[in-house]
Amino acid sequence: MNADGLPGTAAPGDPAPPPGLVVVGRYDQLPGYGVNRPRGADSWLFTWTTGGQGRLRQGAAEARAGAGDLVVLAPGVRHEYAVGPGAPRWQFWWVHCQARPSWSPWLRPYDMGNGLFVVTPTPAALHDRVGSAFRRMLADARWTGAEPPPAAAPEDRVAVAHGTPARELALSSLEEIVLLTAATARTPSPPPGTDVRVRRAEALIAADPGAPHTVRSLAESVALSPSRFAHLFTRQLGQSPMRALREARLRHAARLLESTDLSVDRVAAASGFASPFHFSRVFRARYGVPPGAYRTGGSMVGT
């Protein structure tokens, strides 16, 4: 499949691109536009609305998308989308691809059921940066690897990423979009009464999970004794500091496996695991497959 074989706009019954491709485009649709896929798609669909309104249904779940809303549809579920009722148009970016497994925890807080994720509202200050990432994705998808990636691409075209470099560049831009929107749209509120020092320790872990954190070092960073810190952290978050650190390291390792060619041993070291054997064992317990199989599997697993 190439760009020449894709319709200018999707029509009812048009199949979605296969999951191995990254296909990106930008549409400006008027009332009457709509797509209905009774069997869903084999690939993930990401939409970012820039103007007007869209209506998206996934199984029994439904969402209205306005400017600054990222709506994601998982594969394998009946879906349809169209210009919103009464809206004069729907302007939006869209991407069909295989989502990286490491995006799962970022999207999870926005799960509306039936594989529909609605990431909203994204602060207006980030809209330009998200738009820039989509434009970069559109240009990078055309990269052949024989010369520098194009600086820009016509925004009225559909681009299909051919070859590993183009796909990885395009997915990296989409990862930036997912991270920016998911991290800022609706920052999950901590449980009532959560101590600011516990939140600070969480932030330190998330910022650098591969660092040699210990209960003592985390406690010192928030001016608590190790015993008091461990008790407070566990009571308020429902897991110990070291359990939270291990989960963060496993998510970091998943991102490295998905987006780099580092060996499993180097991924283990970069993620803070001293023993590759221990890393492989806990990774398999968490994700259901060993690290090497996870890298080649290419599915969004591990919630």
C-alpha positions as CSV (number, residue, x, y, z in Angstrom):
1,M,0.0,0.0,0.0
2,N,1.2,3.5,-0.8
3,A,-0.1,7.0,-0.7
4,D,-1.4,6.7,-4.3
5,G,-3.6,3.8,-3.3
6,L,-5.3,5.7,-0.4
7,P,-8.5,7.6,-0.9
8,G,-8.4,11.4,-0.7
9,T,-10.9,11.1,2.2
10,A,-12.2,8.0,3.9
11,A,-15.6,6.9,2.9
12,P,-18.1,4.6,4.5
13,G,-16.9,1.0,4.3
14,D,-13.3,1.9,3.5
15,P,-10.9,-0.4,5.3
16,A,-8.4,1.1,7.6
17,P,-4.7,0.8,6.7
18,P,-3.0,-2.4,8.0
19,P,-1.3,-2.1,11.4
20,G,2.3,-2.3,10.1
21,L,2.0,1.1,8.4
22,V,2.1,4.6,9.8
23,V,-0.4,6.7,7.8
24,V,-0.9,10.3,8.6
25,G,-3.1,13.1,7.1
26,R,-5.1,16.2,7.8
27,Y,-8.7,16.7,6.8
28,D,-11.1,19.6,6.7
29,Q,-14.6,18.0,6.3
30,L,-18.0,19.5,5.9
31,P,-21.4,18.1,7.2
32,G,-22.2,14.8,5.6
33,Y,-18.7,13.3,6.0
34,G,-18.5,10.1,8.0
35,V,-16.8,6.7,8.2
36,N,-18.5,3.6,9.5
37,R,-16.4,0.4,10.1
38,P,-18.6,-2.3,11.6
39,R,-15.6,-4.5,12.4
40,G,-13.4,-1.7,13.5
41,A,-9.8,-1.5,12.3
42,D,-6.7,-3.6,12.6
43,S,-4.7,-0.4,13.4
44,W,-5.0,2.3,16.1
45,L,-6.6,5.6,15.1
46,F,-5.4,8.8,16.7
47,T,-7.3,12.0,15.9
48,W,-6.4,15.6,17.0
49,T,-9.1,18.2,16.3
50,T,-8.0,21.7,15.3
51,G,-11.4,23.2,14.5
52,G,-15.1,22.6,14.3
53,Q,-16.4,19.4,16.0
54,G,-16.3,15.7,15.4
55,R,-18.4,12.8,16.8
56,L,-16.7,9.5,17.3
57,R,-18.2,6.2,18.5
58,Q,-16.4,3.1,19.5
59,G,-18.7,0.2,20.5
60,A,-21.1,1.7,23.0
61,A,-18.8,4.6,23.9
62,E,-19.1,8.0,22.2
63,A,-17.2,11.3,22.3
64,R,-17.5,14.8,20.9
65,A,-14.2,16.2,19.8
66,G,-13.5,19.9,19.7
67,A,-10.3,21.9,19.2
68,G,-7.5,20.6,21.3
69,D,-9.0,17.1,21.9
70,L,-7.0,14.0,21.2
71,V,-9.3,11.0,20.7
72,V,-7.9,7.5,20.3
73,L,-9.7,4.4,18.9
74,A,-8.2,1.0,19.7
75,P,-8.3,-1.7,17.0
76,G,-10.9,-4.5,16.7
77,V,-14.0,-2.6,17.9
78,R,-16.8,-1.4,15.7
79,H,-16.4,2.4,15.2
80,E,-17.7,5.3,13.3
81,Y,-16.8,9.0,13.1
82,A,-18.3,12.0,11.4
83,V,-18.7,15.8,11.5
84,G,-20.5,16.6,14.8
85,P,-24.2,17.2,14.6
86,G,-24.8,20.9,13.9
87,A,-21.1,21.7,13.4
88,P,-20.2,23.6,10.2
89,R,-17.1,21.4,9.7
90,W,-14.5,19.2,11.3
91,Q,-10.8,20.0,10.9
92,F,-8.5,17.3,12.3
93,W,-5.2,15.4,12.0
94,W,-5.4,11.6,12.0
95,V,-2.9,8.8,12.2
96,H,-3.4,5.1,11.7
97,C,-0.6,3.0,13.2
98,Q,0.4,0.3,15.7
99,A,0.6,2.1,19.0
100,R,3.7,1.6,21.1
101,P,3.1,-0.5,24.2
102,S,4.6,2.1,26.5
103,W,1.8,4.6,25.7
104,S,-0.7,2.4,27.5
105,P,-0.2,3.9,31.0
106,W,-0.3,7.5,29.6
107,L,-3.7,6.8,27.9
108,R,-5.2,4.7,30.7
109,P,-6.6,7.7,32.7
110,Y,-8.7,8.8,29.7
111,D,-10.3,5.4,29.0
112,M,-14.0,5.8,28.2
113,G,-14.6,2.1,27.7
114,N,-14.7,-0.1,24.6
115,G,-11.2,1.0,23.5
116,L,-12.1,4.7,23.3
117,F,-9.6,7.2,24.9
118,V,-10.5,10.9,25.1
119,V,-7.6,13.1,26.2
120,T,-9.1,16.4,27.0
121,P,-8.7,19.3,27.6
122,T,-5.2,20.0,26.5
123,P,-4.0,23.5,27.5
124,A,-4.2,26.0,24.7
125,A,-0.6,26.9,25.2
126,L,0.4,23.4,23.9
127,H,-1.8,23.4,20.8
128,D,0.9,24.9,18.5
129,R,3.5,22.5,19.7
130,V,1.2,19.5,19.1
131,G,0.4,20.9,15.6
132,S,4.1,21.2,14.9
133,A,4.6,17.6,15.9
134,F,1.9,16.5,13.4
135,R,3.4,18.6,10.6
136,R,6.8,17.1,11.4
137,M,5.3,13.6,11.3
138,L,3.7,14.3,7.9
139,A,7.1,15.3,6.5
140,D,9.1,12.6,8.2
141,A,6.8,9.9,6.9
142,R,8.1,10.7,3.4
143,W,11.8,10.2,4.4
144,T,13.6,7.6,2.3
145,G,16.8,7.7,4.3
146,A,18.8,8.6,1.2
147,E,18.9,12.3,2.1
148,P,17.9,14.6,5.0
149,P,14.3,14.4,6.0
150,P,12.1,17.0,4.3
151,A,11.6,20.2,6.3
152,A,7.9,20.4,5.5
153,A,5.2,18.6,3.5
154,P,1.9,19.8,1.9
155,E,-0.8,19.5,4.6
156,D,-3.5,18.5,2.1
157,R,-1.7,15.2,1.4
158,V,-1.8,11.7,3.0
159,A,1.6,10.3,3.8
160,V,2.6,6.7,4.4
161,A,5.8,6.0,6.2
162,H,7.9,3.4,4.2
163,G,10.9,1.9,5.8
164,T,12.0,1.7,9.5
165,P,13.6,5.1,9.8
166,A,10.5,6.9,8.5
167,R,8.2,4.9,10.7
168,E,10.3,5.4,13.8
169,L,10.6,9.2,13.2
170,A,6.8,9.4,12.7
171,L,6.0,7.4,15.7
172,S,8.4,9.4,17.8
173,S,6.5,12.6,16.9
174,L,3.2,10.8,17.8
175,E,4.8,9.7,21.1
176,E,5.5,13.4,21.8
177,I,1.9,14.2,21.1
178,V,0.5,11.5,23.3
179,L,2.9,12.4,26.2
180,L,2.2,16.2,25.9
181,T,-1.5,15.8,25.9
182,A,-1.8,13.0,28.4
183,A,0.5,14.7,30.9
184,T,-1.3,18.0,30.8
185,A,-4.9,17.5,29.8
186,R,-6.2,16.2,33.0
187,T,-3.4,15.6,35.5
188,P,-4.8,12.9,37.8
189,S,-5.7,14.4,41.1
190,P,-3.9,12.7,44.0
191,P,-6.1,11.0,46.6
192,P,-7.4,13.4,49.1
193,G,-4.8,14.2,51.7
194,T,-1.9,13.0,49.7
195,D,1.3,14.6,51.1
196,V,3.2,16.9,48.8
197,R,6.4,15.1,49.8
198,V,5.0,11.8,48.4
199,R,4.0,13.5,45.2
200,R,7.5,15.0,45.0
201,A,9.0,11.5,45.4
202,E,6.7,10.2,42.7
203,A,7.9,12.9,40.3
204,L,11.6,12.1,41.0
205,I,11.0,8.4,40.2
206,A,9.1,9.3,37.0
207,A,11.7,11.8,35.8
208,D,14.6,9.3,36.0
209,P,13.5,5.7,36.8
210,G,17.0,4.3,35.9
211,A,18.7,6.4,38.6
212,P,20.0,4.4,41.6
213,H,17.1,5.4,43.8
214,T,16.7,3.9,47.2
215,V,14.2,4.4,50.0
216,R,16.9,6.4,51.8
217,S,17.8,8.6,48.9
218,L,14.2,9.3,48.1
219,A,13.4,10.0,51.7
220,E,16.4,12.4,52.0
221,S,15.2,14.3,48.9
222,V,11.9,15.1,50.6
223,A,13.4,15.7,54.1
224,L,11.9,12.6,55.8
225,S,13.4,9.7,57.6
226,P,13.4,6.4,55.6
227,S,10.9,4.7,57.8
228,R,8.5,7.7,57.9
229,F,8.8,8.1,54.1
230,A,8.2,4.5,53.3
231,H,5.2,4.4,55.7
232,L,3.7,7.6,54.3
233,F,4.3,6.6,50.6
234,T,2.8,3.1,51.0
235,R,-0.2,4.3,53.0
236,Q,-1.1,7.0,50.6
237,L,-0.4,5.3,47.2
238,G,-1.1,1.7,48.1
239,Q,2.3,0.4,47.1
240,S,5.8,0.7,48.5
241,P,8.4,3.1,47.1
242,M,10.4,0.2,45.7
243,R,7.4,-1.3,44.0
244,A,6.5,2.0,42.4
245,L,10.1,2.3,41.3
246,R,10.1,-1.2,39.7
247,E,6.9,-0.4,37.8
248,A,8.5,2.9,36.5
249,R,11.6,1.0,35.5
250,L,9.6,-1.6,33.6
251,R,7.7,1.0,31.7
252,H,10.9,2.8,30.9
253,A,12.4,-0.5,29.7
254,A,9.3,-1.1,27.5
255,R,9.8,2.2,25.8
256,L,13.5,1.5,25.1
257,L,12.7,-2.0,23.7
258,E,10.1,-0.4,21.4
259,S,12.0,2.6,20.2
260,T,15.7,1.5,20.2
261,D,18.0,-1.3,19.1
262,L,19.8,-1.5,22.4
263,S,20.5,-5.1,23.5
264,V,18.3,-6.5,26.3
265,D,21.3,-6.3,28.7
266,R,21.8,-2.6,27.9
267,V,18.1,-1.9,28.3
268,A,18.2,-3.6,31.7
269,A,21.2,-1.4,32.8
270,A,19.7,1.8,31.4
271,S,16.4,1.1,33.2
272,G,18.1,0.6,36.6
273,F,18.3,-3.2,36.8
274,A,21.6,-4.5,38.0
275,S,21.0,-8.1,36.8
276,P,19.8,-8.9,33.2
277,F,18.4,-12.2,34.5
278,H,16.3,-10.5,37.2
279,F,15.2,-7.9,34.6
280,S,14.0,-10.6,32.2
281,R,12.2,-12.4,34.9
282,V,10.3,-9.4,36.3
283,F,9.6,-8.1,32.8
284,R,8.0,-11.4,31.8
285,A,5.9,-11.4,34.9
286,R,4.7,-7.9,34.2
287,Y,4.1,-8.1,30.4
288,G,3.6,-11.8,29.8
289,V,6.5,-12.2,27.4
290,P,10.3,-11.9,27.7
291,P,11.9,-8.7,26.6
292,G,13.1,-10.0,23.3
293,A,9.6,-11.3,22.3
294,Y,8.1,-8.0,23.5
295,R,10.3,-6.1,21.1
296,T,9.3,-8.2,18.1
297,G,5.6,-8.5,19.1
298,G,4.7,-4.8,18.5
299,S,1.4,-4.9,20.3
300,M,0.1,-2.4,22.9
301,V,0.1,-4.6,26.0
302,G,0.8,-4.3,29.6
303,T,-1.7,-2.1,31.3
